[in-house]
Amino acid sequence: MIAQQSVFLVPTTIESSFEEILEVYYKGLNENMPPPIVRIDISDEARYDAIEDLTRMNINAGTMYPGLDGFAKSFRWEYELSIRSEKERYGG
């Protein structure tokens, strides 16, 4: 197992999303500052490509979340990527 470290953030209110809280905080510091978080929507095809690339770099649920949950998620992704690869190879 790999040791894991983290920082937990606790919002000051449950009536706003985390992104909204950050945006208000950063705008209070500097009016000209861009938003600290940008949402990027990724297509299914690009998602598979990104997960495949991250897996090659040994960044997956198993390394990010040690334990049975992380292993199970990374195993599922390996399986899904292998199915996708087989479909591309043999057509389907």
Buried (B, 14 or more C-beta within 10 A) or exposed (E): EEEEEEEEEEEEEEEEEEEEBBBEEBBEEEEEEEEEEEEEEEEEEEEBBEBEEBBEEEEBBBBEBBEEEBBEBBEEBBEEBEEBEEEEEEEE
